[in-house]
């Protein structure tokens, strides 16, 4: 009997012995406590309590034989799983409603910025922002992060969302994302990649690129959002002017002068 299956059954609210008893009963079919104990490895001193428990939970049916021996029959797995599914969906909707009500309550303390830690959480937040965007998305990011979010970015455009921004080291970004000219002078101290993602001017996530597996920062504060969006839009304008005038060398020289001054 696979431990992974038993682990998953426990996520449905069964304890280990209950999971073993039900799985064993499905395997061997209608049987008595002795055979179920032998098949499942549940001690005989515990097997009757466990079988009584799964019977009360609706996972098994019991009847007595002519010799007054209790015989147990498993409820088919399809029926059990359908019952679990309906209970889960009902609980999910109730919890969802309750949590949304809590979020909507007034007089909450304002939190301007909070930290999102780790690659999986950062990517999940980014995907949520992209999926919820109605009007526009503005981004500035490097190739690894872009590839992770490309399906959601394409879905945004399909929904009619405007997708704008600057890309770094991305060969063929989607329409609306401009390729930054390759002359990065002012880098982070650790020389790590970063990203910015703003959705509808209402929600913002920025920080270390997800593949670095460090921190990002989420905010709904309008001043943060304005500053980051304004930075990206100015970057796009400058990038386009340089591309049109072919003045990359002069721009690089100017950036070097500015960076040298702030580091003197």
N, C-alpha and C positions, 0 to 999 in steps of 0.2 A: 504494500500500500504506500503510495507516494506521500512523503511528508508535505510537499507543496500543496497537494490537494487538501490535506488535513488542515494546513495553515489557512487556506482560503475558506474552508468550511467554518473555521473559528471566527473569521471576519463576519460571517452571517449570524453570529451570536451564540454558536454552540461552544461548549468547552471541549477539551481534547478527547475525553472519554466519550462524550456524546457524538462527536464527529467520527471516532473510530467505530462505535457501535452501529451508527447508521450506515456508514460505508461498508462495513462487514456484512450487515444484513442485506444490503442491496446485492452484494457479491454472491452470497450463498443462498439467498431467498428465505422463505418461511422456515423458521428454525426455533429451537429452544435456547434457553439462556446458556447452557453448557457449551453448545457448539459456537454460539456467538462469542462467548468469552475466549474460547480456544482460537477462533479466527482473528479476533481483534487484539488479543493480548491484554484485555482488561481483566484485572484480578477477579476471581470468582466471588470474592467478598464484596466487590463493588458492582458486579454486573447487573443485579436486580434493580438497584437504585438507578443506575444509568438507563436501563431499559424502561423503567417507569417514567423517568424524566423525558426521554424522547417520545414516549407514547403520549404524555400530556402535551407535548409541544406539537403533536400532530405529525410526527415523522414515522410512526409505526402504529400498527393495530395489534391487539392482543386478544387471544381467546384461550380457553382451557380445553385440553384434550380429554378424552374419556378416562385417562389415568390421572386426571387433575394436574397435569403438567401445563404450564403456560407456554403457548406457542405465539411467536411474534412474526408479523408480516410487515415488510417495509412499505411505506407509502411511495409510489413511483416517483423517481427523481424529477420528472417533468412537472408533476403537481407540486412537489416541494419547492422547486426553483421558481415556479410561477407565483407561488404564495410569497416567497422571499422578495421577488421582484416587485410585486404590488405593495408590500409593506415598505420596501425601500423607497419606492416612488412617492408613496404617501408621506413618509417621514421627510423625504427630500423637499417636497413642496411646502410642507409645514415649516421646516427649518428655514428654507429660503425666504418665505414670507416674513417670518419672525425677525430674521437678520436684516432684511431690507427695511422693516419697520424701525428697527433700532438705528440703522444708518440715517433714516429720514428724520429722526427726532431732533428737535431744536435744542439750543443751549449747549451744544457740544463745544469743547475747547478747540480752538483753531490750532491745527498742526500744519505749519507751513511746508516742512520738508521731513520725510522719513526715509530711512535707509532700506534698500532692498539688497539682500545678501545672496551671493551664489549664482552660478550660471543658470540653473533651471528656473529659479524665481525671476531673474531678470528677463529671460526669454519669455516666460509666461506673462509677465506684466506687459511687455512690449506687444505680444500677440493680442492681449486683451484690449489695449489701447487702439491697435489697428482694427480689430474687429468691431469696436464700438464707434469708431470715427464716422461722422456723417458728412462733413463738408470738406475738410482738408487734413493732410498730414504733412509735416515738415520734418526732414531728417538730415542728420549729418553723421556718417558712419563709415567704417572701414569694411573691407571685403568679407571677412569672416562673419561679422554680425549681419551684414546685408544678405548673405546666402541663407542664414538661418531664418530670416524674416521675409524672404522673397515671395513665398506663396501668399502670405497675408498682405504684402504690399500690392501684389497683382490683384488680389480679391478686392482691395480698396478701390483700385482703379475701375474694376468691373462694376462696382456699386455706384460709380459716378463720383467718387471722392477724388479731389485733386491731390496728387502726390508730388511734392517739391523737395528739393534739397541738394546737398553736396555729397559726392562719394569720393572715397580715397582708395586708390589701388583696385578699382572695379573696372573691368574692361568694357563691359557693355551694360551700363545701368538702364533701367526702364525709363521710358519717356517722362521727363519732368525732373529727373535726378541728373545733375550736371557733374561731369568728371573734373575734379580739382586738379589744377595744373601741379605738376610734381616738383615742388620746391619747398618742402616743409622745413622751416627754419626754427620756429619757436615750438619746441616739443615739451612734453611733460618730463619732469626730472627722471622718472623711471623709463622714459621712452616707450611707454605703453599706449596701446590704442584706446580710444574712447568713442562714445556715441552720444547723440542727442535725438530724442523723438518727442515731437509735440503733436497733440491731436486736438483739432478744432479750437485751439487757443484756450482750452480748458484743463487739459491734463498734460503733464510733462514728466519724462523719465530721461535721466542723463547720468553719465558716469563712465566707469571702466567698461570696455567692450566685454560682452558676455563670456567669450572664450577664455578671458583672463581669470574668470571665476573669483572676482572680488566684489566690490560694492558699486551700487548705483543709487540714485536718489530720485524719489518721486515727490511731486508737488502739484497742487492745484492753485498755488498762489499766482495771481495775475502778474506781479512784478517779475518773478522768476521766468514765467512763460514769455513775457514780452521781451526780456533781455536776450533769452536764448533764440527766440524766433528772429529777432532783429539781427542778431549776430549772423545767423545762417543766411538770411536774405541779403545782408551786406556782402557776405562771402560770395554769394552767387553773382551779385552785381559786379564785384571786382573781378571775379573769375571770368565773367563774360567779356568785360572790357579788355582784359589782358589777352584773351583768345582772339578778339576782333582786331586789336591793334598790334598783336605780335610783340608785346613789350614785356615778356616774361623775365628777361635778364634784368631789366630796370626794376621790376617789382621785387625780384629776389634780393637785389642790392639794397633796396629801401628797407625790406624786412630785416636784413642783416644789421643795418644801421640802427633800427629801432631796438632790436633785441640786445645789441651791444650796449646801448645806452641804459637799458633797464638792469643790465647785469654789471655795470661798472661799480 
